[in-house]
């Protein structure tokens, strides 16, 4: 049914690409959470499509984001861990969208580190337009703030300037690092109660709610939209609900013990676990989340952070309505990865259980072609790399499928059933973690690959380690590892065959498209390059015309 949101196909649209850091797929009311109420997420889902089987390409911030931004798998772009530079020349959605006539802006976090050595080798200055875009993941920057402004004995974790810290100082928060001392800390007996300590997660952050990170970034977003001339793509990238798990009043007290879902874990998981899984269950993060009192403080704060995100989304939706631009704006809500929150005896992200690798994905397309799917869900196996080609197609551009490895989601939004992938892939390089030492593998072997076909989830571990396998139909919580089960050898073989085919994909021939290759075939012959001919009759006569005729002079010996 045609809705009031439907815009014509010919109308240029803008793209509001919103990412929430570390937001679990199932911590939204539209996804079935029984306690947290997210009416604005739900509203976008009611206007569009909620994809229920969306997966990130790596369950770690930097690697995942680089896949979102490049539309390429982690092993294709090579930025496999936080702080690993994205190499110079790697094309991003900004490059693809600008070629389609759409400006692409950053408002918030990317976690991207510039390839300074590569830029220096090529003589690219960071203060030039092309150099700045290379240094900022292909975006033009409205405001960049990666949101982790921790400060220790050796200085700041992030060496760049924090616009948010400067904002707090302008509002009278008197500290060299008000992000750490106010926005991400409570107060107890007049002393700083740091959000780095889980014991303080139940305290209100010592900052006025309107000055906290999420409202601040929303205000920056509204400032951008108020002056923007379309068509534009704005990547609005919130740091929350990522840790530190602390939220200002009144959100700190909105949820209590009665709203905490039981941890999804089983004692059997700790009995002779896979070496990699066992190593992660034994790290400091997991040890904290295995304590119920930690979960009881962290999870209500995490829910409060999500509730604040939802309220701020409401501000954006109100602005779009009041300015009459909702009908001209595609809205995408997603996350770079999830958060275990104690499930599977783990904290944070990193591995491939659903709470970590599965992500929310909600898309509202205002055009009439999407009317048939409004308010529906889609269970196709979607990957984060699918957004880049989706945006290019939505902008009216040609998808460079020799570079972009994802697939446009527009057919699903239009109610079509396109030819689609048989399995989703995710990768994880844990070589930078202490768990590599625990497992005892080399730096190059500290890699995991997930292959999920909608039922069976295979995790391959390099270094001669066994695989892991879960049957998510009969074991939806992923408790029982079938990686060495003889009865499932055929399943493992099938998934390994898929992994092998994926590993043989054409991923590095990015300077020539299939069409260019096809068009160039035979062109050298028309330019006089005709080797391997016996007498010339093998090719059309016109190709040898310039090789025939009387000689101007005879220099051959008599």
N, C-alpha and C positions, 0 to 999 in steps of 0.2 A: 504494500500500500504506500502510495506517495505520502511523504511527511512534509511538514513545513520546512524541514532542514534541507530538502533536496535542492541542489543547484543544477544548472544545466551542464551538459557535458562540455560545452564550448567554453564555459566560464573558467578563467584561470583560478586555481586554488592556491592557498598557502598551506604549509605543513607545520604543525606544532608537534614536535617530536620530544615527548617528555619521558625522562628516565629517572627512576627513583632507585638510589643505590641500596642494594641488599634487601629489596622488598620481596618477600616470599609470594609465590603464586597463589597460595591458599589463605592469605591474611587480608582478604577483601570479602565484604558481604556478598557481592555478586558471585564469588567463587565458593561460597558456602560456609564461610567462617560463622559460627553461631553467635558470637558475642560482639565482634568489632563491626561497627556500622559505617559504611563508606558510601554515602548516597551520591557523591559526585563521580566516583569511579563507576558506580552502578548506573548513573545516568548516561555516561559515555557508552557503557556496554549496551544499554537499552537503545541508544541511537545507532549503534554499529554492530560489530562482531567481536565476540570474545573467543580467542583461540585457546583451546584447553590443553593443547599438546605442544607448547612452545618451549624450545630449549636453547640455552646459550651455548656458544662455541667453546667456552672454557669457564669453569666456575672459579674464576679469580678476576678481580676488577680490571686490571690493565689489559690482559689478553682478551677478555670478553669484549671490552669496549673497542679495541682495535678491530675486532671482527665486525661489530656493528658498523663502524665507521668506514671500513674498507669493503664490506660485503664479501670478505674472503675468510677462509678457514685459518686457524692459528698457524698451522704449519706452512701456509702459503705466505702470510705477511711476516711471520717470524718474530713478532713481538710477544713472547710467550710468558712473560711475567711482569709484574709491576716494575716500572723503571727501565724495562728493556726498550731502547729507542725504536720507534717506527722508522724504518729506513727511508732515506730521501728517495723520492720518486714513486713511492707507493701511493697510488691514487685512492682518494677517499670520496665519500658521498659529496663533499663540497666540490670536488673537481667534476664529478659526473653531473651534478645538478647545475653548476654554472654553465656547463656546455649545453644544458637544456634551457638556459635562460632564467634560472632561479638562483637568487643569492642564498647563501647558507651561513647562518650565524650561530655562534655559541653563547649560551647564557648559563654559566655554571661550570661543571666539572667535566674533564675528559680523562684524566689520569695518564695523558699522553706525555712521553718524554721525547724531545726533539733529538734527531740524529745529528748532533753538533759536529762530529767528525766528518760525516758525509756532506754536510752543508759547507764546512770549511774546504773540503776537497774540491767542491764545485764552485767555490767563491760566492756562495749565497749569503747575503747579509740578512740577519733576522729582522732588520728594520725596513727591508724592502717589502713590497706587496707579496711577491712570490716567496720570499724567505719567511715572512711572517706566517703565511699559510702553511708552509712546510713545517714550521715550528709549532703550529697550533692545530695539527691534525686535519688540515684542509679547511678549517673554519675561518671566517672573519669573526673577530671577537667583540661582542658587546660587553661582556664581562666574563672573565675566567677566574674561578675560585675552586680549587680541588678539594678544599674543605677539611684537610687534615693538617692543622697548624700546631702539631705537637712540638714542644721545645724541651730539650734535655741538656745534659752537661756539654754535649758537643754542638749545641745550637739547634736550629729548626730542622724538622723532618723535611719540610718543603722549603726550598731556598728562595722561591719566588715571593713577590709581594702579595699579601692577602688583601683584596679589596674589602672583604667582609670585616677583617680586623680594623682596617682604617675607618670603616663605617661605625663600628662600635666605639672607637676612640672619639669620633665626631659626636656621638651621642652621650659622651661623658663617662664611659667606662674606663676608669683610670688604671691602666696596666700596660706593660709592654706587649702583652699577648692576651688581650681580653677574650679571644676565642677560647683559650685554655682556662683562664681564671674566672670567667663569668658565663659565657654561653654554653660551655661544656663542663660546668662544675656547679654543685650546689653549695650550700653554706651550713655549717654546724658549729654552734658556739663561737660564732664570729670567724671561724677558720674556713679556708677553702676545702670543700669536699669534692675531690676530683671525680669527674665522670669516668676516668680510666679505671676506677675501682668499682667493681660490681656492687659492693655494699652500699654505694651512694646512688644507685640507679632509681631508688624510690623517692629521692629528694627532688624538689623542683629546681630546675636550672636557675642560677642566679642572674637572670636576664629577663627583662620585660618580654612578654610573648611576642609583641609586635616587632621587637628588635632581634628575635632569634633567627637562625639561619634560613629556615624555610620561608617565613614571610618576607625576609629580606630579598631572597632570590625571586619570589613571586613579584615583588614590587619592581625589580629590575626587568622582569619579563613584561609587565604592564607598560613600563616606560618604553621598552623596545617596540611593542605592538602599537603604541600610540603614535609613533613617528614613522613606522615602517611603510614602505611602498612596495607592493607586491609585484610579482610573486616572490615569496620568500619561504625558506625553511628555517625554523628556529629550533635548535636543540637546547631544550630547557632541562638541565641536568642537576637534580637535587642531590645533596650529600646524604640526606636522611631517607630512610630510617637506619642507615649505617651507624655503627658505634662511633664514638662513645654513646652508650645507651643512657641518655638523660634528656629530659624534655621539660620545658617551662610550664608553670601553672597556666591554665587549669588542667592541662593534658596529663600531668604527672599523676593525677588522682582519679582519672576517668575509669581506670580498670584495676581490678584487684584479684585476689587469689581465686575467687569464684569464676574468673574469666580465663584462667590459664588452662589450656587443654593438656591432657596427660601427655607425657613424652612418648613418642612413637619409638620404642626400643624394646629389645628382648634380650634376656640373659644369654640366649643361645648365640647371639652375635659375638659375644666375648669368648666363646669357647673355640679355641684354635682358629682365630680369624686369619684371613688373607694377610700376608706380611705387611702390605701397604696399609690396609685398613687398620690392622693392629697398631702400626706405628702412629697413625693419626689419632686413634682412640687413646693413645698414651701421651699425647702432647699436652701442653699446659692449658690450651684453650678447651680441649675436651675434658680435662680434669676439672676445670671450673664448672662447665655446664652439666657434668655428671652429678653435681651437688644441687639438690632440690631448692635450697635456699637461694642459690644464684638464679635459677630459673624464676623463682617467685618474685625476685626484684627486677630482673631484666625484662621479662616478657611483658608485664604491664607497661613499662617504659617504652618498649618497642611498639606496642599497640598504640600508645599515646602519640608517638612520633608519626605513625601511619595516619591516625585520626587528624593530626595537624596537617599532614600532607593533603588529605582529602579536603579539609576546609579551605586550604589555599588553592587547590584545584577549583573549588567553587568560585573563588575570586576571579580566576581566569575565565571560567565559563560565563560568569556574569558580565565581564568586560566584553566578551565576544558577542553576547546577546545584545547588550546595550549599544554597541557600536555597529550592530547589523552585519557583523563579519563571521558569525557562526556558520552561515550557509556557504562561506567561502573558504573554510578552514578544515583540512583533514587533521584529526587529532589522534595521536598514537601514545598509548600509555604502556610502559614496560619497565623492566629492570635488568641490570647487568648479570645478576645471579640471585640466589636466595640466601637463606640463613638457617642453619640446622637447629639452633635454639635448644640443644640437648637431645634432639632426635638422633637415633642410632648412636648414642653415647658420644656425640660430637658437638662442637660449636663452630661458629663461622660458616665457611663454605668448603671449597677444595675438591670434594669427591663427587660422585655421580648419583647419589640417592636423590629422589625427587625434590626434597626441601632445598637442595643446593643447586641442582642443574636445571630444574624446570623454572620457567619464568612467567610472570603475567604478560599478556599481550592483548591489548584491546585497541581496535581501530575503528574510528568513525570517518567515513567518507561521505561528504555532504551531497555528492552528485546523485542524480536520479538513477543512474545505473546501479547504485547500491541499495535502492529502496527494498528490494526483495529480501535482503538479509538482515534488515534492522532488528536488533534485539535477539539475535540468534547466537549460537555457539558453533564453532567449527573444530572438529577433532583431528584435522590433518596434522601430520608431523611437520611442524614449522620450526625453522631455525632463525636465530637472530640475524644471520646474514641475508635473510629474505627482505629486510626492510629497505636496504639500499636500492635494489632494483625496483621495489614497490614505489619508492619515492621518485625514481627516475621516470618510470612509466606514468605516474600521476602528474608529473611535470610536463608530460608530452614529449619526453626524450626517447632516444633509442637506447635500449639496455645493452651495454657492452658486455655480452655474456662470455667473452673470452677473458675478461678481467673479473667481473662480478660472478661469484660462485653461488649466490643465492638465487631464489626464484621469486618473481613478483607475486604478491598476494592479491592483487586486484581481481583475478578471476574468481577467487573464493568470495571476495566482497560482492561480486556481481551475481553470485548464486550459481556459478559454473563449477564443473568438476574437472579440473585440468589434470593432465598426466602429471603424476607427482612422485616424490621420492619414496623409496621403500623403507628407509631408515634414517634416523637423525644421528649425527656425529658430534661428539664433543671431545676435546683434548685437554690434558693437564700435564704441565711440566713442573715437577716438584723438586727440580735439582737445586733450587735456591733455599730449600727448607731443611731444617734439622732432620726431618723424617727420611731424607735420602741416606743420611749416615746410619740411622736406625735400621733401615732396610738393607743397607750394604751394597748398593748398586753404584755404578759410575754416574758421573754427571750426564753423560749422553743417554744413559739407559733409564734415567729417572723420569719416565714418561708413561702416561696412561691414555688410553683411547676408549671412548664409549661408543657402542653401536646399539641403537634402540630401534626395534622394528614395530613398536606399538604394543608388543606383548613381552618379548624377551629383551633383556638388557645385558649385553656382553661388555665387560671391561677387560681390555687387554693391557697387560703390564709388561713393558720391555724388561730386559735383563734376565731372561730365563725364568721368570716368575709364572706361577699358574694364572689362569684367567679367573674372572668372577662372572657369574651368570645368575640373573634373577628372572623368575617367571612372574610378571606383574599381574597376571590374571588370577593365578592361584595363590599368589603371595603378594598382594598389593602393597604391603608395607616394606617389602624388600628385606626380609629377615633371613631367608634361607639361601645361602650361596650354593648354586649348582655348578660351580666352575669346574669341579672335578668329578661330577656325577656321571657314571657310565651311561645311564639311561638318556642323558641329554647331549651325547656326543654329536648327534646329527644336527641338533640346533646350533651347537657351537660351530660346527663346520660351516653351516649356512651363513652365520653371522661373520665368521672369519673370511669367507669368500666375499661378502659384501665389503668388509674392511679392506681386503686386497684390491678390489675394484676401485674403491675410493682412493686408495693409496696410489693407484696408477692414473689418476685423473690428470688431465691437462691443466696445470695450474700456473705455470711460469711463462708461457708464451703470451705475454700481455701486450706486446707492441704490434701484433698483427691479429686482426679479427679473422674469423672464418671467411667472411665475405671478401675481405681484402685478399686473402690467399687465393680464393676461387677466381676473383677478378684478374689477378696477376698471372694466372696460368696461361702460358703461350705468349705472353707479352714479349719475352726476350727474342722469340723467333721473328716477331714483327719488327724487331730492331736489329735484325741482321745476325743474330747468334744462332747458327744452324749446324751444330756439330753432329757427327755420327751419321752423315748421309752417304749412301753408296753412289748414287748418281743424280740425286735431286728429285727423283720422281716420287719420293716418299712424302713430300709435302706439297701443298697447293702451289701452283706455278707463280703466283704473285709474290710468294716469299723468296723466290730465287731470281726474280726479275733483275735486281741490281747486281747479280753475280754473272749475268749473261751479257753478250754483246761483243763487238770488236775491241781488241786491246788497243790502247792509244800508242803503244810502242813495244817492241819486242826486245827485252834485255837478256833473254836466255842465250846461253852459248850456242854457237853454230855446230 
